[in-house]
């Protein structure tokens, strides 16, 4: 349900950008009830970190790396929403933690014949309704220009959000002009024209909201109650986005209560949601959008928790971390090592294994590879300037040879595809990742050679990997991730989600979300960060 603001906007559940300082009582731990070892690990972690009782949710999930798109929509999303809402945790929990046994990946949507037919019908309806919206908005803009010679639309696009903005700006200009008008008769005539167009664009919800906003109206309380009920009804329909009957009812609902604008919006959202193009995703990268509604599932969305994002989000967005490894014993060791290292402090050299661009693009025809190579160089330069820790930098095309370093605290390298052959050993509590595709395509299969599995077996306590082809731009930029980690100001979960570019895509981070390896002995001061990055720790 989308009740209009000034008859045009969408009522959204608003939340602030997540604050720093993730705490144990802001976690929800997720296990697979068909994998008892995962539940045992969640209980061990909850006790070790002081996570409050009642924060472990066991879901009925398949065993293995993958869950179907339909099963995720019908089983995972409703169950977690219910668990959070029933316990009053929806306002408290900021981070979900998936455990050993929870699938890594959501398979791509396989569209049914009925869904393909539904998309066709939606697109046909859009083809009829959208031109009506555009014409009505243009009519408003023309009337605004008649009343205010200085008015000119600031937005010219015709997507649903832009059309709403255009209409809103036109109405605001008209209201200002009508309030200043000296001829009451003309003002009333113009006002009636505005009401007519507004009723078409915004539906019955516009009049209802006007009543709810008017202290002088004897029906104000009744209108407010009706709006709350309509919002509840709409949210119930939206929560069943996987159900074709609910989608149909929501389209009808919006046509009645939010007019042409709401109709175009929901039609567009549902068409995007039903797309079957590139809809595979990491479970941990989809879960941040648990409270979002019918958002596009093809490819990726920008990460709303990224440090560059400011303002308020349209829906609550969650951090997600994973405590997983090739065996449950390794997961327990990871938890224990994180706790011990946090107390003692992480020490050891930083290894940057650059040179991937030279290997992938020796002819220098693909700028994206070289841009990433420069990020590694920027990280090197920053550490050389401000950091007293030992730094090892290698930019040869091949990965570093055996014996390059021992006791490495932080590692970032690329590009050796799904072939873990480290030239170093790790310090207890180490954090790092290898930039290559498919490195988290599997974690538990015997003989898995990906870097994520290999690093975990060798004792790393925090690492990142993609469950399929992510494209290079999906990795956290190393010149952001590692400097933030070194300040000791943020937990591992916050470092990752402030620097991870995308959601609804391929990347997962394994590690204790509360881990702060440089808590007591920062490797960088906040003022040592590049000026552009300093807002990330505020």
Secondary structure as UniProt FT lines:
FT   TURN            6..8
FT   STRAND          15..16
FT   HELIX           24..26
FT   STRAND          27..32
FT   TURN            33..34
FT   HELIX           36..49
FT   TURN            53..54
FT   STRAND          56..59
FT   STRAND          66..67
FT   HELIX           69..71
FT   HELIX           72..77
FT   HELIX           78..86
FT   TURN            87..88
FT   TURN            90..92
FT   STRAND          95..99
FT   TURN            100..101
FT   STRAND          105..106
FT   HELIX           113..147
FT   TURN            149..150
FT   HELIX           160..180
FT   HELIX           184..202
FT   HELIX           204..213
FT   TURN            215..216
FT   TURN            218..219
FT   HELIX           220..238
FT   TURN            239..242
FT   HELIX           244..257
FT   HELIX           259..273
FT   STRAND          281..282
FT   HELIX           283..286
FT   HELIX           287..289
FT   TURN            290..291
FT   STRAND          301..302
FT   TURN            304..305
FT   TURN            307..308
FT   STRAND          312..313
FT   STRAND          319..323
FT   HELIX           328..344
FT   STRAND          350..353
FT   HELIX           356..360
FT   TURN            362..363
FT   HELIX           367..386
FT   STRAND          391..394
FT   TURN            402..403
FT   STRAND          405..413
FT   TURN            417..418
FT   STRAND          424..434
FT   TURN            437..440
FT   TURN            446..447
FT   HELIX           451..457
FT   TURN            458..459
FT   STRAND          462..466
FT   HELIX           472..474
FT   HELIX           478..486
FT   TURN            487..488
FT   HELIX           492..499
FT   STRAND          502..503
FT   STRAND          507..511
FT   TURN            513..514
FT   TURN            517..518
FT   HELIX           526..528
FT   HELIX           531..537
//
